[in-house]
Amino acid sequence: MSTPRSVTPETAATLLRNGAARLIDVREPDEHARARIPGATNLPLARLGASAPEVPPGTRLLVHCRSGARTTANAERIQAWAGDCEVSMVEGGLEAWKRAGLPVTEDRGQPIELMRQVQIVAGSMVVAGVLLGVLVAPAFLALAGFVGAGLVFSGVSGTCGMASILRRMPWNNRGLPRAV
């Protein structure tokens, strides 16, 4: 099994225009809903092992994420999932695609990505805890410690309680497009 090679966004666009490849977006559904390359199939990395690609063997697959980091870090896993299909990574992902002036469908009505929401809430809680601890009572510093402990637990366990709570918020349940 070979390691997937990279192609420029311009080369990827030409392959797609000519019908010579299929585009797979390995970002999470909330990321895909907010901004995506037209015609891309959303298949998050977490679901890659669940099924083989629904394409004929030998089909060329172009795989992208936001910046290229996820696809690069998971190149062997993506190739193993793809089996007999030729796989190429879109260099620089969606961000490079945009910089190249290629078409992107954006829906600013969709909520920002869940992990960005977690970062905003966690950061705000830490800042509030520190400010309240300095200006009101030192006991408020425990809030910053609690958030820090939660982040450590999330990193170690691979689960995030705050993400679970935010995922249930009304603004995050407006019918995201379904991933494959």
Secondary structure, DSSP 8 states (H G I E B T S, - for coil): ----EEE-HHHHHHHHHTT--EEEE-S-HHHHHHEE-TT-EE--GGGGGGS--SS-TT-EEEEE-SSSHHHHHTHHHHHHHHTTSEEEEETTHHHHHHHTT---EE-TTS---HHHHHHHHHHHHHHHHHHHHHHT-GGGHHHHHHHHHHHHHHHHHS--HHHHHHHTSGGG-S------
